[in-house]
Amino acid sequence: MTIDPDLLSPLLRWVVILLSVLSLLLALRLAPWRKLWDQEQANVFFGATVALLLLWHLDTQVQPGLDYHLLGVTAITLMFGWSFAVIAAALALVGVTLNTGGSWSGFGVNVFVTAIVPISLTQVALILIRWYLPKQFFVYVLINGFVTAGLAAAFAAYVAIALLVMSGAYSYAEMGEQVIPFFPLMFMPEAFLNGWAMVVLVAFKPQWVYSFSDEQYLKGK
């Protein structure tokens, strides 16, 4: 989901922008930049960023000021970790903003909704799944790839709607009738996009996926 920032109240807009700035600074500080010294890893990172850029151009309007597009950030998070995923998503959104002539206040709001929220949820889910569930290939692919992607996208959409409702742009009743019933339809394509991407990657290029290890998920299973 992406939001028209003009629909948000000024206070809420600046709070969200501040959270985005702090998250981006933290990502820049924590990112393991040494990994990009490896030419292959650098090519994969920038290639994934371009893929996000292209994906985020394919959007459709749900309500005036509220657009929907596939996120793809769960796969990016599983490939690179929280810091690089936030940076890649921010770079992709810079490209989208430049290409579409969008406002930079919109960048601050939408990097929070479309990137920081679902990426953070994916990272937290990865930690919890590693802690509580068996380290098996199918658990990794089905739960981390498919289920987490769908839940992260749905949660990001709820955050977008909550911001609009709190700002008074729409009532909860309007959203409950016209938008929220369609959330299950958003869950499945996001789950399949990210899930199948992870199936292909861990099968053919596991070295591109930071969160996957043959030793942990395959050997002796």
C-alpha positions as CSV (number, residue, x, y, z in Angstrom):
1,M,0.0,0.0,0.0
2,T,1.1,3.6,-0.7
3,I,-0.6,6.6,0.7
4,D,-1.1,10.2,-0.5
5,P,0.7,12.1,2.3
6,D,-1.7,15.1,1.9
7,L,-4.4,12.9,3.4
8,L,-2.6,12.6,6.7
9,S,-2.7,15.2,9.5
10,P,0.4,17.3,9.7
11,L,1.4,15.9,13.1
12,L,0.9,12.3,12.1
13,R,2.8,12.8,8.8
14,W,5.8,14.3,10.6
15,V,5.8,11.5,13.2
16,V,5.9,8.9,10.5
17,I,8.6,10.8,8.5
18,L,10.7,11.0,11.7
19,L,10.3,7.2,12.3
20,S,11.4,6.6,8.7
21,V,14.5,8.9,9.0
22,L,15.5,7.2,12.2
23,S,15.0,3.7,10.7
24,L,17.1,4.6,7.6
25,L,19.9,6.1,9.7
26,L,19.9,2.9,11.8
27,A,20.0,0.7,8.7
28,L,22.9,2.7,7.3
29,R,24.7,2.3,10.6
30,L,24.1,-1.4,11.0
31,A,24.5,-2.5,7.4
32,P,27.5,-4.9,6.8
33,W,28.9,-2.9,4.0
34,R,31.9,-5.3,3.6
35,K,29.5,-7.8,1.9
36,L,29.2,-5.4,-1.1
37,W,32.9,-5.6,-1.7
38,D,32.1,-9.0,-3.1
39,Q,31.2,-8.3,-6.8
40,E,28.6,-11.0,-7.0
41,Q,26.9,-9.9,-3.8
42,A,26.9,-6.3,-5.0
43,N,25.4,-7.3,-8.3
44,V,22.7,-9.3,-6.6
45,F,21.9,-6.4,-4.2
46,F,21.5,-3.8,-6.9
47,G,19.7,-6.3,-9.1
48,A,17.2,-6.9,-6.4
49,T,16.8,-3.2,-5.9
50,V,16.0,-2.7,-9.6
51,A,13.5,-5.6,-9.4
52,L,11.7,-3.8,-6.5
53,L,11.7,-0.6,-8.5
54,L,10.0,-2.3,-11.4
55,L,7.5,-4.2,-9.2
56,W,6.5,-1.0,-7.4
57,H,5.5,0.7,-10.6
58,L,2.8,-1.9,-11.1
59,D,0.2,-0.4,-8.7
60,T,-3.6,0.1,-8.8
61,Q,-5.8,2.5,-6.9
62,V,-7.9,1.1,-4.1
63,Q,-9.3,4.4,-2.9
64,P,-8.4,8.0,-3.8
65,G,-5.0,8.5,-2.1
66,L,-4.5,4.8,-1.4
67,D,-2.8,2.5,-3.9
68,Y,-1.9,-1.2,-3.8
69,H,1.1,-2.9,-5.2
70,L,3.0,-6.1,-4.4
71,L,5.8,-5.5,-2.0
72,G,8.4,-8.3,-2.5
73,V,10.3,-7.1,0.6
74,T,10.0,-10.4,2.5
75,A,12.3,-12.1,0.0
76,I,14.6,-9.1,0.1
77,T,14.8,-9.3,3.9
78,L,15.5,-13.0,3.8
79,M,18.2,-12.5,1.2
80,F,20.0,-9.5,2.8
81,G,18.8,-8.9,6.3
82,W,17.0,-6.0,7.8
83,S,19.5,-3.3,7.2
84,F,20.2,-3.9,3.5
85,A,16.5,-4.7,2.9
86,V,15.5,-1.2,4.2
87,I,18.3,0.4,2.1
88,A,17.2,-1.5,-1.0
89,A,13.6,-0.6,-0.5
90,A,14.5,3.1,0.1
91,L,16.5,3.2,-3.1
92,A,13.7,1.6,-5.0
93,L,11.2,4.1,-3.7
94,V,13.6,7.0,-4.6
95,G,13.5,5.7,-8.2
96,V,9.7,5.4,-8.1
97,T,9.4,9.0,-6.7
98,L,11.7,10.4,-9.4
99,N,10.0,8.5,-12.2
100,T,6.4,9.4,-11.1
101,G,7.1,12.9,-9.9
102,G,5.8,12.1,-6.5
103,S,6.4,14.3,-3.4
104,W,9.3,13.7,-1.1
105,S,7.0,14.0,1.9
106,G,5.2,11.0,0.3
107,F,8.6,9.2,0.2
108,G,9.0,9.6,3.9
109,V,5.5,8.3,4.6
110,N,5.6,5.4,2.1
111,V,9.0,4.1,2.9
112,F,7.6,3.5,6.4
113,V,4.4,1.8,5.2
114,T,5.8,-0.2,2.2
115,A,9.3,-1.0,3.5
116,I,10.1,-0.5,7.2
117,V,6.9,-2.0,8.6
118,P,6.9,-5.3,6.5
119,I,10.7,-5.6,6.6
120,S,10.8,-5.3,10.4
121,L,7.9,-7.8,10.8
122,T,9.7,-10.2,8.5
123,Q,12.9,-9.9,10.5
124,V,11.1,-10.5,13.8
125,A,9.3,-13.5,12.4
126,L,12.6,-15.0,11.1
127,I,14.0,-14.7,14.7
128,L,10.9,-16.2,16.3
129,I,10.6,-19.0,13.8
130,R,14.3,-19.9,14.2
131,W,13.8,-20.0,18.0
132,Y,10.5,-21.9,18.2
133,L,10.2,-24.1,15.1
134,P,12.5,-26.9,13.8
135,K,15.2,-25.8,11.4
136,Q,13.9,-27.7,8.3
137,F,13.8,-26.7,4.7
138,F,10.0,-26.8,4.4
139,V,9.5,-24.8,7.6
140,Y,11.9,-22.2,6.2
141,V,10.2,-22.0,2.8
142,L,6.6,-22.3,3.8
143,I,6.6,-20.2,7.0
144,N,9.4,-17.7,6.3
145,G,8.7,-17.4,2.6
146,F,5.0,-17.8,2.1
147,V,3.2,-17.2,5.3
148,T,5.4,-14.3,6.6
149,A,5.1,-12.5,3.3
150,G,1.4,-12.6,3.2
151,L,1.1,-11.5,6.9
152,A,3.6,-8.7,6.5
153,A,1.8,-7.3,3.5
154,A,-1.6,-7.5,5.3
155,F,-0.1,-5.8,8.3
156,A,1.4,-3.0,6.2
157,A,-2.0,-2.5,4.6
158,Y,-3.6,-2.3,8.1
159,V,-1.0,0.3,9.1
160,A,-1.8,2.4,6.0
161,I,-5.5,2.3,6.7
162,A,-4.9,3.1,10.4
163,L,-3.0,6.2,9.5
164,L,-5.7,7.4,7.1
165,V,-8.5,6.7,9.7
166,M,-6.5,8.4,12.5
167,S,-6.1,11.4,10.2
168,G,-9.8,11.6,9.5
169,A,-9.3,11.1,5.7
170,Y,-11.7,8.1,5.9
171,S,-13.9,6.5,8.5
172,Y,-13.3,3.0,9.7
173,A,-16.8,2.1,8.5
174,E,-15.8,3.2,4.9
175,M,-12.6,1.2,5.0
176,G,-14.4,-1.8,6.6
177,E,-16.9,-1.9,3.7
178,Q,-14.8,-1.0,0.7
179,V,-11.2,-2.1,1.4
180,I,-10.6,-4.4,4.3
181,P,-12.8,-7.3,2.9
182,F,-10.3,-7.5,0.0
183,F,-7.3,-8.1,2.2
184,P,-7.4,-11.9,1.8
185,L,-7.0,-11.3,-1.9
186,M,-3.8,-9.3,-1.2
187,F,-2.4,-12.0,1.0
188,M,-2.2,-14.8,-1.6
189,P,-0.3,-13.1,-4.4
190,E,2.2,-11.6,-1.9
191,A,2.7,-15.0,-0.3
192,F,3.2,-16.7,-3.7
193,L,5.6,-14.0,-5.1
194,N,7.9,-14.2,-2.1
195,G,7.5,-17.8,-1.4
196,W,8.4,-19.0,-4.9
197,A,11.2,-16.6,-5.1
198,M,12.7,-18.1,-2.0
199,V,12.2,-21.7,-3.3
200,V,14.1,-20.9,-6.5
201,L,16.9,-19.0,-4.6
202,V,17.6,-21.6,-1.9
203,A,17.4,-24.4,-4.5
204,F,19.8,-22.8,-7.1
205,K,21.6,-19.9,-5.4
206,P,21.6,-20.5,-1.6
207,Q,24.7,-18.3,-1.3
208,W,22.6,-15.3,-2.2
209,V,20.3,-15.9,0.8
210,Y,21.9,-14.7,4.1
211,S,19.2,-16.3,6.3
212,F,19.5,-19.8,4.8
213,S,22.2,-22.3,5.6
214,D,22.6,-25.8,4.1
215,E,24.2,-26.9,7.5
216,Q,21.1,-25.8,9.5
217,Y,18.3,-26.6,7.1
218,L,19.4,-29.6,5.0
219,K,22.2,-31.7,6.4
220,G,21.1,-34.5,8.6
221,K,17.4,-33.7,8.1
